[in-house]
Amino acid sequence: EMAVMESGNVDLTLRRGETRDYVFYFGPRDMTLPRFDLTGKAIEMRITPKGGSEIVYSAVNPGCYLSNAAAGEITINPSGAMKAAYTFQNAPYYVTLDGKRLFHGSITVQSLNE
C-alpha cells in the first residue's frame, strides 16, 4: 500500500512471472483528511520503454483499475504473463486520471529469483 499525492513520483520494481497487486491511495497532502473520491473517473497506466511500443493498462485492458473509487484506491496489477513478455529492464511510466497525469516514476523489471 502506498499513498500518492498529485504529481507524485513512485518507482516500482516488478517481477517477471509474478502476479501481485500494487495498491495506491490518492488523497490530499494532509493525510488526516479523507481521500479523494474517484467515482466515475478513468484511470490508465502507460509504460514507455525506450525504443519499444507503449504499453497501456486500464480497466478495459486489465492491469490498472479503480479498486475502490470512493476511497481513492487505485490498483496496478499486470499479470505474471504480461510481465513475462516485457522486453525491457527499466522504463518510465505514468498513471493518468481522466487524461491528467496523476503520478509517474520508473519501473525496474526483475526475474523471480533476483
C-alpha positions, 0 to 999 in steps of 0.5 A, spaced: 500 500 500 502 506 498 499 513 498 500 518 492 499 525 492 498 529 485 504 529 481 507 524 485 513 520 483 513 512 485 518 507 482 516 500 482 520 494 481 516 488 478 517 481 477 517 477 471 512 471 472 509 474 478 502 476 479 501 481 485 497 487 486 500 494 487 495 498 491 495 506 491 491 511 495 490 518 492 488 523 497 490 530 499 497 532 502 494 532 509 493 525 510 488 526 516 483 528 511 479 523 507 481 521 500 479 523 494 473 520 491 474 517 484 467 515 482 466 515 475 473 517 473 478 513 468 484 511 470 490 508 465 497 506 466 502 507 460 509 504 460 514 507 455 520 503 454 525 506 450 525 504 443 519 499 444 511 500 443 507 503 449 504 499 453 497 501 456 493 498 462 486 500 464 480 497 466 478 495 459 485 492 458 486 489 465 492 491 469 490 498 472 483 499 475 479 503 480 479 498 486 475 502 490 473 509 487 470 512 493 476 511 497 481 513 492 484 506 491 487 505 485 490 498 483 496 496 478 496 489 477 499 486 470 499 479 470 505 474 471 504 473 463 504 480 461 510 481 465 513 475 462 513 478 455 516 485 457 522 486 453 525 491 457 529 492 464 527 499 466 522 504 463 518 510 465 511 510 466 505 514 468 498 513 471 493 518 468 486 520 471 481 522 466 487 524 461 491 528 467 497 525 469 496 523 476 503 520 478 509 517 474 516 514 476 520 508 473 519 501 473 525 496 474 523 489 471 526 483 475 526 475 474 523 471 480 529 469 483 533 476 483 
